[in-house]
Amino acid sequence: MSERPLSPTSVEEKPGGEKPQAETTMTVAEDPESLRSRLAAAEQQRDDHFALLQRTQADAENYQKRVQRDMIEERRFAPAAFVREVLPVLDNLQRALDAAKQQGEQSALVQGVALVQTQLLESLGRLGVTPINALGQPFDPNVHDAVRQEPRSDGTAGQVIEVLEPGYRLHDRVLRPAKVVVASSPTL
């Protein structure tokens, strides 16, 4: 591309106090085609920057949405560690009630323990904790932990026949799988 600058002329006063028009420095492109190509390149660069801006803006919005979803999910499952610590207490309350039933006790103390167990289950339920229904269900390794198998000939092979320790979920996540005994086919 060849450009030639125009040189300014000196301004001298003409006789009578008139000043002539002064020429200013200008760049004149000799080739209009080069101007078109520079314009096209500038427009392409503008379009590229605009597309980059749009992608960056979309990425920022997606990041904000992802962070917000993660925060909601974290709040939803925040009680998990506490609930895992409380579950053995709930198990011990059930063991105490089972031992009292075996002894035939119906005292106020037994009723109080049953009331505490009920209140604890209700409180955990408000947090989203639910027991896993295992007895009589087909064995599912996602929610059951098989402790042993017992051969059965009554057609219940693969089903949970005894729950040794109940399992619990927090919303849709398993906090603790149920420890179960599973029926198996009799060995021949």
RODO-2510 file (C-alpha; in nm, 4 decimals, decimal comma):
residues 188
     n   res          X          Y          Z
     1     m     0,0000     0,0000     0,0000
     2     s     0,1464     0,3304    -0,0946
     3     e     0,0380     0,6474     0,0673
     4     r     0,1801     0,9875     0,0175
     5     p     0,1368     1,2674     0,2649
     6     l     0,0494     1,6108     0,1485
     7     s     0,2800     1,8719     0,2916
     8     p     0,1315     2,1764     0,4492
     9     t     0,1962     2,5080     0,2856
    10     s     0,3124     2,7959     0,4842
    11     v     0,0553     3,0574     0,5478
    12     e     0,1640     3,3988     0,4482
    13     e    -0,0435     3,7032     0,4563
    14     k    -0,1309     3,8513     0,1267
    15     p    -0,1119     4,2212     0,0784
    16     g    -0,4223     4,3786     0,2167
    17     g    -0,4362     4,1501     0,5266
    18     e    -0,6045     3,8534     0,3609
    19     k    -0,4982     3,5054     0,4704
    20     p    -0,5080     3,2280     0,2124
    21     q    -0,6734     2,8900     0,2814
    22     a    -0,4237     2,6629     0,4583
    23     e    -0,3856     2,3042     0,3431
    24     t    -0,3740     2,0486     0,6243
    25     t    -0,1753     1,7267     0,6348
    26     m    -0,3812     1,4467     0,4848
    27     t    -0,3157     1,0879     0,3885
    28     v    -0,4420     0,9903     0,0508
    29     a    -0,4663     0,6245    -0,0350
    30     e    -0,3776     0,5614    -0,3878
    31     d    -0,5597     0,2281    -0,3986
    32     p    -0,9301     0,2094    -0,3050
    33     e    -0,9016    -0,1692    -0,3051
    34     s    -0,6562    -0,1559    -0,0135
    35     l    -0,9071     0,0531     0,1799
    36     r    -1,1733    -0,2089     0,1164
    37     s    -0,9456    -0,4890     0,2347
    38     r    -0,8505    -0,2932     0,5488
    39     l    -1,2181    -0,2269     0,6125
    40     a    -1,3027    -0,5953     0,5645
    41     a    -1,0214    -0,6939     0,8021
    42     a    -1,1416    -0,4440     1,0632
    43     e    -1,4993    -0,5698     1,0298
    44     q    -1,3799    -0,9307     1,0664
    45     q    -1,1818    -0,8367     1,3759
    46     r    -1,4870    -0,6557     1,5156
    47     d    -1,7040    -0,9638     1,4494
    48     d    -1,4470    -1,1930     1,6111
    49     h    -1,4295    -0,9737     1,9208
    50     f    -1,8073    -0,9538     1,9397
    51     a    -1,8371    -1,3340     1,9143
    52     l    -1,5724    -1,3713     2,1850
    53     l    -1,7637    -1,1281     2,4043
    54     q    -2,0851    -1,3239     2,3547
    55     r    -1,9151    -1,6563     2,4378
    56     t    -1,7510    -1,5060     2,7448
    57     q    -2,0811    -1,3616     2,8597
    58     a    -2,2562    -1,6974     2,8077
    59     d    -1,9764    -1,8761     2,9969
    60     a    -2,0117    -1,6316     3,2872
    61     e    -2,3888    -1,6828     3,2998
    62     n    -2,3473    -2,0626     3,2885
    63     y    -2,0884    -2,0440     3,5659
    64     q    -2,3248    -1,8391     3,7844
    65     k    -2,6070    -2,0878     3,7262
    66     r    -2,3798    -2,3825     3,8049
    67     v    -2,2554    -2,2190     4,1249
    68     q    -2,6125    -2,1454     4,2300
    69     r    -2,7190    -2,5084     4,1618
    70     d    -2,4184    -2,6353     4,3568
    71     m    -2,5030    -2,4105     4,6518
    72     i    -2,8639    -2,5316     4,6548
    73     e    -2,7454    -2,8928     4,6366
    74     e    -2,4935    -2,8330     4,9151
    75     r    -2,7582    -2,6787     5,1399
    76     r    -2,9921    -2,9664     5,0632
    77     f    -2,7378    -3,2282     5,1755
    78     a    -2,5668    -3,0247     5,4488
    79     p    -2,7244    -3,2268     5,7337
    80     a    -2,5750    -3,5560     5,6040
    81     a    -2,2737    -3,5630     5,8384
    82     f    -2,4882    -3,4825     6,1415
    83     v    -2,7500    -3,7411     6,0500
    84     r    -2,4818    -4,0116     6,0100
    85     e    -2,3727    -3,9355     6,3668
    86     v    -2,7297    -3,9562     6,4984
    87     l    -2,8258    -4,2850     6,3284
    88     p    -2,6430    -4,5075     6,5842
    89     v    -2,8379    -4,3299     6,8596
    90     l    -3,1604    -4,4111     6,6763
    91     d    -3,0457    -4,7750     6,6441
    92     n    -2,9770    -4,7918     7,0190
    93     l    -3,3209    -4,6540     7,0987
    94     q    -3,4719    -4,9296     6,8836
    95     r    -3,2565    -5,1943     7,0569
    96     a    -3,3738    -5,0669     7,3963
    97     l    -3,7369    -5,0893     7,2844
    98     d    -3,6842    -5,4408     7,1439
    99     a    -3,5212    -5,5539     7,4704
   100     a    -3,8112    -5,4073     7,6697
   101     k    -4,0632    -5,5944     7,4499
   102     q    -3,8778    -5,9211     7,5093
   103     q    -3,9009    -5,8595     7,8836
   104     g    -4,2679    -5,7693     7,8534
   105     e    -4,2116    -5,4228     7,9961
   106     q    -4,4752    -5,1531     7,9475
   107     s    -4,3455    -4,9003     8,2009
   108     a    -4,3460    -4,5251     8,1625
   109     l    -3,9732    -4,5396     8,0896
   110     v    -4,0327    -4,7670     7,7885
   111     q    -4,3091    -4,5365     7,6674
   112     g    -4,0753    -4,2388     7,7095
   113     v    -3,8027    -4,4075     7,5058
   114     a    -4,0592    -4,4837     7,2335
   115     l    -4,1699    -4,1199     7,2371
   116     v    -3,8089    -3,9976     7,2039
   117     q    -3,7536    -4,2373     6,9141
   118     t    -4,0699    -4,1124     6,7409
   119     q    -3,9695    -3,7484     6,7883
   120     l    -3,6215    -3,8150     6,6558
   121     l    -3,7621    -3,9899     6,3470
   122     e    -4,0015    -3,6979     6,2869
   123     s    -3,7185    -3,4442     6,3206
   124     l    -3,5023    -3,6385     6,0790
   125     g    -3,7993    -3,6655     5,8437
   126     r    -3,8294    -3,2856     5,8354
   127     l    -3,4652    -3,2749     5,7246
   128     g    -3,5487    -3,5142     5,4390
   129     v    -3,4305    -3,8375     5,6023
   130     t    -3,6417    -4,1445     5,5245
   131     p    -3,5891    -4,5093     5,6177
   132     i    -3,5174    -4,7551     5,3376
   133     n    -3,7966    -5,0104     5,3088
   134     a    -3,6034    -5,3373     5,2734
   135     l    -3,8026    -5,6277     5,4173
   136     g    -3,9588    -5,8388     5,1431
   137     q    -3,8000    -5,6285     4,8673
   138     p    -3,5710    -5,7678     4,5980
   139     f    -3,2074    -5,7283     4,6935
   140     d    -3,0644    -5,4033     4,5525
   141     p    -2,6910    -5,3499     4,6114
   142     n    -2,7440    -4,9733     4,5803
   143     v    -2,9510    -4,9594     4,8991
   144     h    -2,8865    -5,2953     5,0704
   145     d    -2,5749    -5,4425     5,2250
   146     a    -2,6076    -5,8239     5,2315
   147     v    -2,4579    -5,9603     5,5507
   148     r    -2,5438    -6,3220     5,4755
   149     q    -2,7569    -6,5470     5,2580
   150     e    -2,9970    -6,8131     5,3744
   151     p    -3,1085    -7,0945     5,1460
   152     r    -3,4866    -7,0982     5,1004
   153     s    -3,7096    -7,3258     4,8995
   154     d    -4,0215    -7,1082     4,9203
   155     g    -3,9468    -6,9076     4,6032
   156     t    -3,8142    -6,5965     4,7763
   157     a    -3,4620    -6,6249     4,6339
   158     g    -3,3057    -6,2819     4,5893
   159     q    -3,5425    -6,1145     4,8366
   160     v    -3,4564    -5,9548     5,1680
   161     i    -3,5888    -6,1819     5,4440
   162     e    -3,4484    -6,0026     5,7484
   163     v    -3,3265    -5,6497     5,8270
   164     l    -3,0399    -5,6461     6,0754
   165     e    -2,9860    -5,2691     6,0672
   166     p    -3,2181    -5,0252     5,8911
   167     g    -3,0863    -4,8061     5,6127
   168     y    -3,1662    -4,4392     5,5542
   169     r    -3,1756    -4,1916     5,2686
   170     l    -3,1326    -3,8160     5,2722
   171     h    -3,3613    -3,7027     4,9923
   172     d    -3,2470    -3,9255     4,7046
   173     r    -2,9012    -4,0202     4,8392
   174     v    -2,8315    -4,3265     5,0496
   175     l    -2,6840    -4,2226     5,3839
   176     r    -2,6493    -4,5749     5,5127
   177     p    -2,7483    -4,8939     5,3303
   178     a    -2,9702    -5,1410     5,5137
   179     k    -2,7814    -5,4440     5,6465
   180     v    -2,9912    -5,7391     5,5401
   181     v    -3,0168    -6,1165     5,5096
   182     v    -3,1023    -6,2312     5,1573
   183     a    -3,2796    -6,5531     5,0611
   184     s    -3,0941    -6,7775     4,8173
   185     s    -3,1884    -7,0846     4,6199
   186     p    -3,1317    -7,4108     4,8068
   187     t    -2,8109    -7,5886     4,7157
   188     l    -2,8614    -7,9244     4,5520
***
